């Protein structure tokens, strides 16, 4: 069975989620990935799945323009990508993100193939954003994107949301509740796994993500500084973003804080494997919340307990009080106490929580389990249209 995986643009790293299921299910389905701008530097991905880049042979091809210019050129390539999808004649068109979905929607409609739409977060907030939040020049663009998302909702035979939280938001945004199912994305538990004797030295608190207000970086820095005098530990911050300067200033003032910047997949894996606890205090920012938070699963798969705020879908990524802790959003003293409670666990207690964290992901949030569920959706859709 041919499955066309489609997405407006594709960069790997970091967007492994867009191809990971296809790589996992390659022995069951025939996949091709269709996009309008690709930048894939991971050779393992490039050899595992054929990627059809709609910009090839155009002035916007890889290496000819900066990435920002290539993304702005996407509307010029809609019809070309649609033709490529239809030429391949897939049994299912699987679009990631409701925005920039025009080629997939058109190809599915004209070919008769069912459209499967996976929602990831930012796309759902497009219809929920009031026009009043944009200036006069920005409103036409927002309306255009809102129409795109609405058409993707209407055209989809089935809609997958990456969390219960996001499913509820999608319904509020106008999606048909009868066509929505929750599909947790899952992580590769062979890539992310515990490392023996990784906890040598000071307890290590690790954060991986964008250095932004949305990810709760300010709260984490405050909690760590407050805790450091009573409970010695190292705070390792992995990532980049608008609050990088703030984080580096904190690291200069407080020697226990280390800012690593952006790391590749292997670097993230190494940072997680040496952690005592992973903390992702993602919170509401400009009316939006985290849809899921796969890095929390990567940490737990590595045997690291996780702490998150009860914000968006973040809490769905752990088994509260068993594999980690859920803290009230924005409650920095409670976040501080949560970090201390895990850092100060006895070795026996920590090992037990570590084991539960790994077992939870393997059983309920693994890529293997997620791929199995996705395969069932593919088969259901083709049977419904047979």
QUIHU-V729791 format. One record per helix or strand of 3 or more residues. SS is the DSSP state (A for helix, B for strand). FROM is the first residue (numbers start at 1). TO is the last residue. Records with the same first field share a line. If there is no record, write none. Layout:
SS = FROM-TO / FROM-TO
This chain:
B = 2-6 / 10-12 / 30-35 / 38-40 / 50-53 / 92-96 / 114-119 / 158-161 / 180-182 / 204-208 / 234-238 / 257-261 / 277-280 / 305-309 / 324-327
A = 17-24 / 43-48 / 67-72 / 74-88 / 102-111 / 122-128 / 131-133 / 136-155 / 164-172 / 177-179 / 213-215 / 217-228 / 244-253 / 265-273 / 294-301 / 314-317 / 332-343 / 347-364 / 367-384
